[in-house]
């Protein structure tokens, strides 16, 4: 039995949820999101709450039951508060630069790496070594932050690279001279 799938989701004030055929649409103060649902998973909106139920007991339906519920919860949270991922870059000469709708990363390569900021996301530069990725869609925020981190993942010897602000890099001891 899916405990996540059976969770009843309360709809916050100023938020509307509607189910249209295979789509669940959530509209709130920060924007509007939509997601598709599995055909065997039913989503009902009544009395200011969202109920997610499943039509049968097949394995695929059980798997999607909790997933659909979690996605709707993330959408409700996103349209009210939004999501934020903080990244830091560590290394001599490593830095972030915002140029219009492009994030330019100098990370020790012979060329700067340019990443186009996806629509619906905002990148806020606290300094030239720290940035925040902001948006209402948790999936897009996490995916873009992961793509930024992939440019130069942190290495375990000196800790150089791009890391999440709350991430701890496990350090290794280097070679020893005899």
C-alpha positions as semicolon CSV with decimal commas, in nm:
position;residue;x (nm);y (nm);z (nm)
1;X;0,000;0,000;0,000
2;X;0,135;0,341;-0,095
3;X;0,142;0,576;0,202
4;X;0,255;0,868;-0,014
5;X;-0,022;0,802;-0,266
6;X;-0,292;0,795;0,002
7;X;-0,184;1,131;0,146
8;X;-0,457;1,397;0,124
9;X;-0,322;1,726;-0,012
10;X;-0,470;2,047;0,126
11;X;-0,504;2,325;-0,131
12;X;-0,357;2,655;0,000
13;X;-0,543;2,986;-0,032
14;X;-0,519;3,167;-0,368
15;X;-0,451;2,834;-0,543
16;X;-0,685;2,658;-0,784
17;X;-0,652;2,297;-0,895
18;X;-0,844;2,154;-1,187
19;X;-0,837;1,815;-1,355
20;X;-0,895;1,818;-1,732
21;X;-0,893;1,470;-1,889
22;X;-0,531;1,352;-1,842
23;X;-0,391;1,683;-1,709
24;X;-0,377;1,829;-1,360
25;X;-0,348;2,210;-1,367
26;X;-0,240;2,412;-1,064
27;X;-0,264;2,791;-1,069
28;X;-0,128;3,011;-0,790
29;X;0,021;3,352;-0,711
30;X;0,362;3,270;-0,864
31;X;0,238;3,106;-1,183
32;X;0,074;2,805;-1,340
33;X;0,193;2,443;-1,369
34;X;0,048;2,132;-1,526
35;X;0,136;1,765;-1,530
36;X;-0,008;1,454;-1,688
37;X;-0,139;1,167;-1,481
38;X;-0,142;0,794;-1,539
39;X;-0,465;0,659;-1,687
40;X;-0,525;0,422;-1,392
41;X;-0,467;0,691;-1,128
42;X;-0,766;0,913;-1,046
43;X;-0,729;1,268;-0,914
44;X;-1,029;1,434;-0,747
45;X;-1,061;1,786;-0,610
46;X;-1,326;1,831;-0,340
47;X;-1,367;2,032;-0,018
48;X;-1,040;2,221;-0,064
49;X;-0,831;1,903;-0,089
50;X;-0,683;1,682;-0,359
51;X;-0,743;1,307;-0,339
52;X;-0,536;1,062;-0,546
53;X;-0,672;0,708;-0,584
54;X;-0,587;0,413;-0,805
55;X;-0,822;0,209;-1,019
56;X;-0,654;-0,132;-0,979
57;X;-0,377;-0,312;-0,795
58;X;-0,130;-0,363;-1,082
59;X;0,236;-0,296;-1,005
60;X;0,265;-0,008;-1,253
61;X;-0,046;0,159;-1,110
62;X;0,086;0,125;-0,754
63;X;0,417;0,283;-0,860
64;X;0,247;0,577;-1,030
65;X;0,004;0,634;-0,741
66;X;0,271;0,780;-0,511
67;X;0,450;0,956;-0,797
68;X;0,140;1,145;-0,911
69;X;0,064;1,247;-0,552
70;X;0,422;1,372;-0,495
71;X;0,420;1,566;-0,825
72;X;0,095;1,742;-0,733
73;X;0,232;1,826;-0,386
74;X;0,546;1,975;-0,547
75;X;0,330;2,182;-0,783
76;X;0,119;2,314;-0,494
77;X;0,437;2,413;-0,306
78;X;0,595;2,566;-0,617
79;X;0,310;2,800;-0,713
80;X;0,296;2,934;-0,356
81;X;0,661;2,951;-0,242
82;X;0,880;2,848;-0,537
83;X;1,202;2,648;-0,524
84;X;1,566;2,750;-0,489
85;X;1,897;2,568;-0,537
86;X;2,219;2,742;-0,432
87;X;2,550;2,662;-0,602
88;X;2,908;2,762;-0,522
89;X;3,218;2,747;-0,738
90;X;3,556;2,683;-0,572
91;X;3,891;2,735;-0,742
92;X;4,139;3,003;-0,840
93;X;3,992;3,199;-1,133
94;X;3,664;3,007;-1,127
95;X;3,355;3,230;-1,149
96;X;2,998;3,269;-1,263
97;X;2,888;3,559;-1,486
98;X;2,535;3,646;-1,595
99;X;2,509;3,786;-1,947
100;X;2,145;3,846;-2,035
101;X;1,971;3,509;-2,051
102;X;2,302;3,320;-2,048
103;X;2,509;3,192;-1,758
104;X;2,882;3,204;-1,837
105;X;3,100;2,973;-1,629
106;X;3,479;3,003;-1,610
107;X;3,584;2,672;-1,455
108;X;3,944;2,617;-1,555
109;X;3,885;2,517;-1,915
110;X;4,052;2,690;-2,209
111;X;3,714;2,844;-2,292
112;X;3,420;2,976;-2,090
113;X;3,117;2,746;-2,079
114;X;2,787;2,917;-2,170
115;X;2,454;2,774;-2,053
116;X;2,120;2,912;-2,172
117;X;1,884;2,973;-1,879
118;X;1,558;2,781;-1,947
119;X;1,228;2,964;-1,968
120;X;1,052;2,987;-1,632
121;X;1,376;2,989;-1,433
122;X;1,572;3,279;-1,289
123;X;1,938;3,279;-1,190
124;X;2,037;3,522;-0,916
125;X;2,409;3,598;-0,868
126;X;2,495;3,668;-0,503
127;X;2,862;3,710;-0,595
128;X;3,087;3,588;-0,874
129;X;3,129;3,254;-0,693
130;X;2,773;3,197;-0,567
131;X;2,443;3,173;-0,756
132;X;2,083;3,075;-0,684
133;X;1,860;2,897;-0,934
134;X;1,498;3,001;-0,869
135;X;1,169;2,878;-1,018
136;X;0,828;2,732;-0,949
137;X;0,889;2,392;-1,111
138;X;1,095;2,168;-0,880
139;X;1,199;1,939;-1,165
140;X;1,331;2,221;-1,386
141;X;1,516;2,389;-1,098
142;X;1,686;2,065;-0,995
143;X;1,771;1,964;-1,350
144;X;1,927;2,301;-1,442
145;X;2,125;2,309;-1,115
146;X;2,253;1,957;-1,190
147;X;2,356;2,065;-1,543
148;X;2,551;2,359;-1,397
149;X;2,723;2,126;-1,148
150;X;2,812;1,885;-1,432
151;X;3,030;2,150;-1,597
152;X;3,301;2,088;-1,334
153;X;3,208;1,843;-1,060
154;X;3,397;1,887;-0,732
155;X;3,707;1,675;-0,699
156;X;3,803;1,508;-0,369
157;X;4,167;1,621;-0,333
158;X;4,149;2,002;-0,335
159;X;3,770;2,042;-0,343
160;X;3,778;2,247;-0,664
161;X;3,468;2,258;-0,882
162;X;3,100;2,348;-0,868
163;X;2,904;2,221;-0,569
164;X;2,567;2,275;-0,405
165;X;2,585;2,519;-0,112
166;X;2,476;2,252;0,138
167;X;2,689;1,975;-0,013
168;X;2,984;1,832;0,177
169;X;3,276;1,715;-0,038
170;X;3,443;1,408;0,105
171;X;3,813;1,487;0,095
172;X;4,090;1,236;0,025
173;X;4,447;1,247;0,140
174;X;4,700;1,295;-0,139
175;X;5,024;1,107;-0,198
176;X;5,284;1,130;0,077
177;X;5,654;1,190;0,026
178;X;5,878;0,941;0,204
